[in-house]
Amino acid sequence: MTTTNKPYNVRASQIRPDWHVIDASNRILGRLASEIAILLQGKHKPLYTPHLLTGDFVVVTNASKIKTTANKPEQKTYYRHTNYPGGLRKVTLDQTLEKHPDRVIKHAVRGMLPHNKLGRHMLTRLKVYPGDSHPHEAQVRGSLKARNIKTEEPVGKEEA
């Protein structure tokens, strides 16, 4: 009797999303965004399937306290167009962090997710808040494998 090795196919009914709370204070933007993208895609799970929504919900707090490397606050520029002639608008990272700190993290994570309908759906599971509190306590407590991801130590050397 011979058996063939077939990959395990996951059904959508077998997937149970968890909730993760990440404190973004003193975290580097790109490294945090890549960690969030992995959680949203579900690549940390053994049941990961590229064509299904296997990822978890991610709640990011303290988005206004995020750090960047080098001169990015002054030099990194976000562009958008109003669809009118001469309507190109430029905003620096520093200006965006002052007004909308949640957009900085969402923009960085969006670039690391698949650029299709599934990627847009994954992005809806990302909840970003500039302060310490968030309205998802009930979901986080109700989740079986919910976890708080602690902050890393600041990367730069402190001068004495």
Backbone as CSV, one residue per row, in Angstrom:
resi,resn,N_x,N_y,N_z,CA_x,CA_y,CA_z,C_x,C_y,C_z
1,MET,0.837,-1.174,0.000,0.000,0.000,0.000,0.886,1.243,0.000
2,THR,0.667,2.120,-0.947,1.476,3.329,-1.036,0.622,4.538,-0.702
3,THR,1.230,5.470,-0.037,0.550,6.730,0.251,1.347,7.856,-0.385
4,THR,0.642,8.838,-0.855,1.319,9.984,-1.449,1.393,11.097,-0.411
5,ASN,2.456,11.833,-0.456,2.612,12.967,0.448,1.892,14.169,-0.146
6,LYS,0.810,14.555,0.483,0.043,15.700,0.026,0.110,16.794,1.089
7,PRO,0.148,18.038,0.658,0.152,19.117,1.645,-1.213,19.227,2.323
8,TYR,-1.185,19.702,3.539,-2.416,19.858,4.298,-3.120,21.125,3.846
9,ASN,-4.370,21.008,3.446,-5.149,22.156,3.015,-6.004,22.653,4.167
10,VAL,-5.827,23.901,4.506,-6.572,24.511,5.600,-7.878,25.063,5.056
11,ARG,-8.944,24.874,5.803,-10.234,25.463,5.448,-10.412,26.755,6.238
12,ALA,-11.200,27.657,5.685,-11.416,28.938,6.356,-12.112,28.754,7.699
13,SER,-12.896,27.701,7.847,-13.601,27.463,9.111,-12.658,26.999,10.218
14,GLN,-11.458,26.561,9.871,-10.498,26.082,10.865,-9.627,27.197,11.437
15,ILE,-9.709,28.382,10.868,-8.829,29.476,11.270,-9.502,30.297,12.361
16,ARG,-8.793,30.491,13.460,-9.272,31.300,14.574,-8.268,32.432,14.811
17,PRO,-8.636,33.678,14.490,-7.679,34.774,14.685,-7.496,35.111,16.165
18,ASP,-6.267,35.440,16.526,-5.939,35.880,17.872,-5.740,37.394,17.854
19,TRP,-5.551,37.965,19.037,-5.312,39.395,19.182,-3.936,39.610,19.793
20,HIS,-3.192,40.565,19.247,-1.877,40.918,19.770,-1.862,42.413,20.065
21,VAL,-1.327,42.796,21.213,-1.180,44.202,21.579,0.307,44.529,21.565
22,ILE,0.674,45.537,20.789,2.078,45.925,20.660,2.236,47.364,21.131
23,ASP,3.171,47.589,22.038,3.503,48.928,22.504,4.609,49.474,21.602
24,ALA,4.314,50.557,20.885,5.245,51.067,19.877,6.231,52.090,20.421
25,SER,6.193,52.396,21.705,7.101,53.419,22.224,8.542,52.919,22.170
26,ASN,9.413,53.780,21.661,10.849,53.513,21.497,11.144,52.337,20.567
27,ARG,10.236,52.006,19.661,10.481,50.957,18.669,10.809,51.629,17.341
28,ILE,11.642,50.988,16.547,12.007,51.525,15.236,10.901,51.180,14.242
29,LEU,10.514,52.160,13.439,9.343,52.050,12.570,9.400,50.852,11.632
30,GLY,10.462,50.679,10.877,10.530,49.602,9.887,10.547,48.222,10.508
31,ARG,11.273,48.074,11.603,11.342,46.769,12.259,10.005,46.404,12.886
32,LEU,9.331,47.390,13.453,8.008,47.150,14.017,7.015,46.797,12.915
33,ALA,7.084,47.506,11.788,6.159,47.259,10.685,6.334,45.860,10.108
34,SER,7.566,45.373,10.019,7.769,44.024,9.485,7.239,42.970,10.451
35,GLU,7.366,43.215,11.752,6.820,42.287,12.743,5.291,42.262,12.676
36,ILE,4.682,43.432,12.509,3.224,43.523,12.394,2.749,42.832,11.120
37,ALA,3.463,43.014,10.008,3.072,42.404,8.735,3.076,40.883,8.830
38,ILE,4.040,40.319,9.538,4.084,38.862,9.715,2.876,38.387,10.509
39,LEU,2.505,39.123,11.566,1.344,38.742,12.375,0.047,38.867,11.576
40,LEU,-0.076,39.922,10.763,-1.295,40.120,9.974,-1.446,39.057,8.888
41,GLN,-0.339,38.607,8.316,-0.394,37.586,7.269,-0.578,36.187,7.828
42,GLY,-0.224,35.988,9.089,-0.339,34.668,9.692,0.859,33.788,9.424
43,LYS,1.988,34.374,9.033,3.173,33.576,8.721,3.817,32.976,9.962
44,HIS,3.395,33.397,11.136,3.932,32.839,12.374,3.177,31.583,12.796
45,LYS,2.139,31.220,12.063,1.313,30.059,12.405,1.673,28.861,11.530
46,PRO,1.517,27.662,12.056,1.776,26.476,11.228,0.709,26.263,10.153
47,LEU,-0.456,26.888,10.305,-1.536,26.732,9.330,-1.520,27.815,8.255
48,TYR,-0.411,28.508,8.076,-0.339,29.590,7.097,-0.638,29.070,5.700
49,THR,-1.545,29.764,5.032,-1.897,29.468,3.648,-1.932,30.797,2.894
50,PRO,-1.227,30.930,1.775,-1.127,32.230,1.111,-2.454,32.784,0.598
51,HIS,-3.404,31.924,0.238,-4.633,32.418,-0.372,-5.778,32.594,0.623
52,LEU,-5.529,32.348,1.916,-6.560,32.527,2.933,-6.129,33.575,3.944
53,LEU,-7.103,34.137,4.622,-6.842,35.130,5.659,-6.547,34.398,6.960
54,THR,-5.291,34.035,7.169,-4.907,33.257,8.347,-4.312,34.121,9.443
55,GLY,-4.194,35.421,9.218,-3.524,36.301,10.167,-4.368,36.652,11.375
56,ASP,-3.753,37.394,12.285,-4.376,37.791,13.534,-4.693,39.279,13.517
57,PHE,-5.390,39.721,14.560,-5.640,41.134,14.782,-4.460,41.705,15.555
58,VAL,-4.056,42.918,15.213,-2.938,43.564,15.896,-3.386,44.951,16.347
59,VAL,-3.212,45.235,17.640,-3.515,46.542,18.212,-2.187,47.185,18.583
60,VAL,-1.912,48.353,18.014,-0.665,49.064,18.290,-0.995,50.295,19.123
61,THR,-0.343,50.420,20.278,-0.540,51.584,21.138,0.726,52.430,21.146
62,ASN,0.591,53.670,21.597,1.704,54.631,21.677,2.368,54.846,20.320
63,ALA,1.564,54.999,19.285,2.109,55.206,17.941,2.832,56.543,17.825
64,SER,2.490,57.498,18.661,3.138,58.809,18.580,4.559,58.793,19.134
65,LYS,4.945,57.715,19.837,6.276,57.635,20.447,7.231,56.753,19.647
66,ILE,6.928,56.533,18.386,7.758,55.656,17.559,9.063,56.361,17.192
67,LYS,10.109,55.585,16.982,11.422,56.130,16.630,11.765,55.749,15.189
68,THR,12.645,56.548,14.598,13.167,56.238,13.273,14.683,56.371,13.313
69,THR,15.335,55.846,12.305,16.787,55.914,12.255,17.227,57.076,11.377
70,ALA,18.435,57.539,11.586,19.094,58.584,10.795,18.260,59.866,10.750
71,ASN,18.143,60.467,9.577,17.462,61.758,9.430,16.075,61.619,8.823
72,LYS,15.436,60.474,9.022,14.148,60.242,8.374,13.057,61.242,8.768
73,PRO,12.971,61.704,10.019,11.882,62.642,10.329,11.872,63.881,9.441
74,GLU,13.029,64.375,9.048,13.078,65.562,8.198,13.136,65.211,6.717
75,GLN,13.712,64.049,6.366,13.970,63.743,4.963,12.930,62.842,4.313
76,LYS,12.312,61.942,5.058,11.327,61.033,4.461,10.071,61.823,4.122
77,THR,9.609,61.681,2.894,8.482,62.462,2.408,7.389,61.542,1.892
78,TYR,6.154,61.844,2.275,4.987,61.131,1.763,4.333,62.009,0.697
79,TYR,4.036,61.417,-0.460,3.448,62.154,-1.569,2.016,61.689,-1.789
80,ARG,1.160,62.631,-2.159,-0.187,62.292,-2.604,-0.595,63.333,-3.642
81,HIS,-1.580,62.991,-4.449,-2.017,63.898,-5.500,-3.511,64.124,-5.368
82,THR,-3.945,65.367,-5.561,-5.355,65.718,-5.419,-6.156,65.458,-6.686
83,ASN,-5.505,65.012,-7.760,-6.111,64.795,-9.079,-6.520,66.098,-9.759
84,TYR,-5.953,67.197,-9.322,-6.096,68.466,-10.006,-4.727,68.845,-10.561
85,PRO,-4.691,69.663,-11.617,-3.391,70.067,-12.160,-2.548,70.779,-11.100
86,GLY,-1.316,70.353,-10.970,-0.424,70.946,-9.970,-0.793,70.561,-8.546
87,GLY,-1.484,69.443,-8.390,-2.000,69.064,-7.079,-1.144,68.089,-6.305
88,LEU,0.164,68.041,-6.566,1.041,67.145,-5.824,1.301,67.732,-4.440
89,ARG,1.006,66.978,-3.402,1.191,67.431,-2.028,2.285,66.602,-1.374
90,LYS,3.179,67.271,-0.661,4.278,66.600,0.027,4.172,66.878,1.521
91,VAL,4.361,65.832,2.321,4.349,65.964,3.774,5.511,65.140,4.312
92,THR,6.263,65.696,5.244,7.383,64.954,5.816,6.883,64.022,6.917
93,LEU,7.738,63.106,7.318,7.410,62.164,8.383,7.143,62.894,9.687
94,ASP,7.918,63.940,9.973,7.739,64.717,11.198,6.356,65.359,11.251
95,GLN,5.921,65.953,10.132,4.613,66.599,10.088,3.488,65.583,10.243
96,THR,3.645,64.417,9.641,2.619,63.382,9.745,2.544,62.831,11.160
97,LEU,3.686,62.670,11.822,3.689,62.172,13.199,2.980,63.130,14.148
98,GLU,3.071,64.436,13.888,2.400,65.410,14.746,0.884,65.322,14.620
99,LYS,0.386,65.247,13.375,-1.063,65.280,13.156,-1.712,63.902,13.218
100,HIS,-1.123,62.922,12.534,-1.722,61.590,12.418,-0.662,60.512,12.615
101,PRO,-0.274,60.214,13.851,0.779,59.206,14.055,0.356,57.802,13.641
102,ASP,-0.942,57.535,13.593,-1.404,56.208,13.187,-1.151,55.959,11.702
103,ARG,-1.198,56.996,10.890,-1.000,56.836,9.450,0.423,56.418,9.102
104,VAL,1.378,56.821,9.914,2.774,56.473,9.640,2.956,54.962,9.728
105,ILE,2.420,54.355,10.780,2.562,52.907,10.953,1.747,52.167,9.901
106,LYS,0.516,52.621,9.641,-0.314,51.948,8.639,0.331,52.002,7.256
107,HIS,0.938,53.118,6.917,1.586,53.257,5.612,2.778,52.314,5.493
108,ALA,3.553,52.196,6.562,4.719,51.310,6.535,4.294,49.846,6.443
109,VAL,3.239,49.477,7.163,2.770,48.087,7.143,2.129,47.765,5.797
110,ARG,1.390,48.722,5.236,0.718,48.485,3.954,1.717,48.144,2.856
111,GLY,2.900,48.743,2.898,3.925,48.441,1.910,4.515,47.053,2.059
112,MET,4.339,46.434,3.223,4.908,45.106,3.474,3.890,43.984,3.320
113,LEU,2.644,44.329,3.042,1.595,43.330,2.833,1.409,43.085,1.340
114,PRO,0.746,41.988,0.956,0.465,41.751,-0.464,-0.373,42.885,-1.049
115,HIS,-0.092,43.246,-2.279,-0.787,44.350,-2.937,-1.965,43.811,-3.743
116,ASN,-2.954,43.277,-3.038,-4.160,42.743,-3.670,-5.319,42.845,-2.676
117,LYS,-6.462,42.241,-2.992,-7.634,42.333,-2.118,-7.373,41.720,-0.753
118,LEU,-6.639,40.626,-0.728,-6.347,39.966,0.540,-5.468,40.852,1.422
119,GLY,-4.524,41.549,0.827,-3.675,42.464,1.585,-4.467,43.620,2.164
120,ARG,-5.440,44.136,1.413,-6.284,45.215,1.930,-7.149,44.720,3.076
121,HIS,-7.602,43.479,2.975,-8.397,42.902,4.061,-7.534,42.673,5.302
122,MET,-6.279,42.280,5.099,-5.366,42.107,6.236,-5.150,43.432,6.957
123,LEU,-5.070,44.511,6.195,-4.816,45.823,6.789,-5.977,46.292,7.663
124,THR,-7.190,45.806,7.387,-8.321,46.188,8.235,-8.225,45.569,9.622
125,ARG,-7.387,44.566,9.787,-7.195,43.948,11.100,-6.141,44.665,11.936
126,LEU,-5.565,45.711,11.404,-4.582,46.501,12.135,-5.281,47.697,12.769
127,LYS,-5.152,47.835,14.075,-5.746,48.940,14.823,-4.607,49.717,15.476
128,VAL,-4.466,50.998,15.127,-3.357,51.810,15.624,-3.915,52.981,16.416
129,TYR,-3.346,53.217,17.610,-3.793,54.295,18.483,-2.591,55.102,18.957
130,PRO,-2.704,56.445,18.947,-1.560,57.280,19.333,-1.247,57.227,20.823
131,GLY,-2.235,56.931,21.647,-2.025,56.907,23.090,-1.865,55.506,23.638
132,ASP,-1.963,55.424,24.973,-1.737,54.158,25.667,-2.995,53.287,25.724
133,SER,-4.167,53.894,25.608,-5.409,53.126,25.755,-5.994,52.769,24.389
134,HIS,-6.811,51.713,24.384,-7.492,51.286,23.166,-8.824,50.650,23.546
135,PRO,-9.816,50.662,22.649,-11.148,50.135,22.972,-11.318,48.639,22.723
136,HIS,-10.242,47.884,22.605,-10.337,46.465,22.264,-9.981,45.549,23.428
137,GLU,-10.131,46.022,24.657,-9.781,45.201,25.824,-10.586,43.911,25.872
138,ALA,-11.870,43.985,25.536,-12.727,42.794,25.616,-12.282,41.728,24.617
139,GLN,-11.915,42.141,23.411,-11.477,41.173,22.413,-10.138,40.555,22.804
140,VAL,-9.251,41.372,23.342,-7.928,40.869,23.711,-8.043,39.892,24.869
141,ARG,-8.880,40.210,25.840,-9.062,39.305,26.980,-9.790,38.036,26.578
142,GLY,-10.692,38.120,25.598,-11.461,36.957,25.180,-10.700,36.016,24.271
143,SER,-9.597,36.475,23.724,-8.819,35.641,22.819,-8.037,34.596,23.600
144,LEU,-7.960,33.394,23.051,-7.279,32.302,23.745,-5.770,32.502,23.797
145,LYS,-5.197,32.998,22.722,-3.744,33.131,22.659,-3.310,34.587,22.575
146,ALA,-4.075,35.500,23.163,-3.714,36.910,23.117,-2.411,37.134,23.861
147,ARG,-1.622,38.057,23.347,-0.357,38.330,24.016,0.013,39.790,23.844
148,ASN,0.688,40.309,24.849,1.233,41.651,24.783,2.699,41.536,24.411
149,ILE,3.086,42.241,23.386,4.471,42.210,22.957,5.165,43.393,23.614
150,LYS,6.122,43.101,24.452,6.802,44.129,25.243,7.705,44.975,24.360
151,THR,8.017,46.155,24.867,8.876,47.063,24.110,10.318,46.611,24.188
152,GLU,11.029,46.886,23.125,12.460,46.609,23.109,13.182,47.786,23.756
153,GLU,14.407,47.577,24.123,15.217,48.666,24.652,15.544,49.621,23.506
154,PRO,15.687,50.908,23.794,16.067,51.850,22.738,17.383,51.438,22.092
155,VAL,17.480,51.630,20.785,18.618,51.138,20.028,19.839,52.032,20.189
156,GLY,19.648,53.360,20.225,20.778,54.285,20.279,21.522,54.224,21.597
157,LYS,22.827,54.545,21.549,23.624,54.577,22.777,23.340,55.871,23.527
158,GLU,23.211,55.767,24.832,22.989,56.960,25.640,24.326,57.570,26.007
159,GLU,24.387,58.883,25.878,25.627,59.579,26.203,25.591,60.026,27.651
160,ALA,26.713,59.902,28.347,26.773,60.279,29.754,27.269,61.690,29.929
